[in-house]
Amino acid sequence: MKALIKGLLNYFLIGILAVIPIVVILQIMIFVKDRVSDLFQMVYGYADNYLYTILVFAISFFYPGLHRPKISP
């Protein structure tokens, strides 16, 4: 009886510990989606034009060198 309870508890803990990383990753993905959605709505609300919004995102994602400071040797 004691071995059965120990085995069930062991499997239960393994199952819980296996689900925790999945839940954390899903929460991070939902958080990032919300932030990107809010940023898109903010840029669109300011420009009130989808073309400008897409242009701002394209420039910010495809030209990251514009944001980096120049480091002189």
Contact map, one row per residue, 1 for C-alpha under 8 A:
1111100000000000000000000000000000000000000000000000000000000000000000000
1111110000000000000000000000000000000000000000000000000000000000000000000
1111111000000000000000000000000000000000000000000000000000000000000000000
1111111100000000000000000000000000000000000000000000000000000000000000000
1111111110000000000000000000000000000000000000000000000000000000000000000
0111111111000000000000000000000000000000000000000000000000000000000000000
0011111111100000000000000000000000000000000000000000000000000000000000000
0001111111110000000000000000000000000000000000000000000000000000000000000
0000111111111000000000000000000000000000000000000000000000000000000000000
0000011111111100000000000000000000000000000000000000000000000000000000000
0000001111111110000000000000000000000000000000000000000000000000000000000
0000000111111111000000000000000000000000000000000000000000000000000000000
0000000011111111100000000000000000000000000000000000000000000000000000000
0000000001111111110000000000000000000000000000000000000000000000000000000
0000000000111111111000000000000000000000000000000000000000000000000000000
0000000000011111111100000000000000000000000000000000000000000000000000000
0000000000001111111110000000000000000000000000000000000000000000000000000
0000000000000111111111000000000000000000000000000000000000000000000000000
0000000000000011111111100000000000000000000000000000000000000000000000000
0000000000000001111111110000000000000000000000000000000000000000000000000
0000000000000000111111111000000000000000000000000000000000000000000000000
0000000000000000011111111100000000000000000000000000000000000000000000000
0000000000000000001111111110000000000000000000000000000000000000000000000
0000000000000000000111111111000000000000000000000000000000000000000000000
0000000000000000000011111111100000000000000000000000000000000000000000000
0000000000000000000001111111110000000000000000000000000000000000000000000
0000000000000000000000111111111000000000000000000000000000000000000000000
0000000000000000000000011111111100000000000000000000000000000000000000000
0000000000000000000000001111111110000000000000000000000000000000000000000
0000000000000000000000000111111111000000000000000000000000000000000000000
0000000000000000000000000011111111100000000000000000000000000000000000000
0000000000000000000000000001111111110000000000000000000000000000000000000
0000000000000000000000000000111111111000000000000000000000000000000000000
0000000000000000000000000000011111111100000000000000000000000000000000000
0000000000000000000000000000001111111110000000000000000000000000000000000
0000000000000000000000000000000111111111000000000000000000000000000000000
0000000000000000000000000000000011111111100000000000000000000000000000000
0000000000000000000000000000000001111111110000000000000000000000000000000
0000000000000000000000000000000000111111111000000000000000000000000000000
0000000000000000000000000000000000011111111100000000100000000000000000000
0000000000000000000000000000000000001111111110000000000000000000000000000
0000000000000000000000000000000000000111111111000000000000000000000000000
0000000000000000000000000000000000000011111111110000100000000000000000000
0000000000000000000000000000000000000001111111111101100000000000000000000
0000000000000000000000000000000000000000111111110000000000000000000000000
0000000000000000000000000000000000000000011111110000000000000000000000000
0000000000000000000000000000000000000000001111111101100000000000000000000
0000000000000000000000000000000000000000001111111100000000000000000000000
0000000000000000000000000000000000000000000100111111100000000000000000000
0000000000000000000000000000000000000000000100111111110000000000000000000
0000000000000000000000000000000000000000000000001111111000000000000000000
0000000000000000000000000000000000000000000100101111111100000000000000000
0000000000000000000000000000000000000001001100101111111110000000000000000
0000000000000000000000000000000000000000000000000111111111000000000000000
0000000000000000000000000000000000000000000000000011111111100000000000000
0000000000000000000000000000000000000000000000000001111111110000000000000
0000000000000000000000000000000000000000000000000000111111111000000000000
0000000000000000000000000000000000000000000000000000011111111110000000000
0000000000000000000000000000000000000000000000000000001111111111000000000
0000000000000000000000000000000000000000000000000000000111111111000000000
0000000000000000000000000000000000000000000000000000000011111111000000000
0000000000000000000000000000000000000000000000000000000001111111000000000
0000000000000000000000000000000000000000000000000000000001111111110000000
0000000000000000000000000000000000000000000000000000000000111111111100000
0000000000000000000000000000000000000000000000000000000000000011111100000
0000000000000000000000000000000000000000000000000000000000000011111100000
0000000000000000000000000000000000000000000000000000000000000001111110000
0000000000000000000000000000000000000000000000000000000000000001111111000
0000000000000000000000000000000000000000000000000000000000000000001111100
0000000000000000000000000000000000000000000000000000000000000000000111110
0000000000000000000000000000000000000000000000000000000000000000000011111
0000000000000000000000000000000000000000000000000000000000000000000001111
0000000000000000000000000000000000000000000000000000000000000000000000111
